[in-house]
Amino acid sequence: MKAFELIAAKDSRHAVALLAEHGPGARLLAGGTDLLVDLKSAPDVPRVLVDISRAEDMRGIEVADKGLRIGALVTHTEILRSPLIREMFPALADAARSIGAVQTRNLGTLGGNLATAVPSMDSGPALIALDATVTLAGPAGARQLTLAEFFVGPRKTALAHDELLTEILIPACNLGKPAHFLKFGLRKGQALAIVNVAASLWIDPEREAFKAPRIALGAVAPTVVRACAAEAYLEGRAVGAETVAEAGRIAVADAKPISDFRASAAYRRDLIAVLTRRALEGACALARSRREGERK
């Protein structure tokens, strides 16, 4: 590994200033679980690494007026242990639990995982299914994007060279929205997803029908994608076994899976249909469980 300069940022504003000062030759360092691996084999090592691990303004998990805020430096272990997330969004905890080993979850950050933009990431589908947005800070100020807009290609995001991701927000209208996350890999632990799926939904109590369904698919396209056709099919339809099965079949058309050494495209298409159905069933079960709990 070639030598580089390491500079510690005091907070997000300081980090933005350092990125602007050192230009495209600077990279951000948070948990380092992805970056340090890349640096060992990268032909062009950055001249400067800006260490943001001490930026306290990019930490924390709390409910605010706009929704549930998760700081970009929150680790996967912190997500797993958060009472707020376990209560409102167990799907996020399930996604965090599936990431790497304990050591990776202890160091790796949610913001870093998203900024790496690997199509098979586990945190992306759960957050996209909950309509999450991200805040990007730069010299001109902060801007907000939906997470789906943030991903622009494999390992490519909407971040400019002098911007950093500071926080993730699940909107207030989705607080407590039932969601379910599923991942299929070649082994039970420390495996990249062959396919992962997250689904969220409300159930109209009067009609027992789907309301605002969201389905997100990972590892089946250049970025994590929404299964928009399947969502449109579900909207307003009565909840039932055949309905969710058909939604799974429709979701296949929203993906562009490839064949690689992990699985064939045909196998991935079969998995999309099955995992989408199961994710919807899991979200429905959670919705009904919460409704029964409210009645008691």
Disulfide bonds with the S-S distance in Angstrom:
none
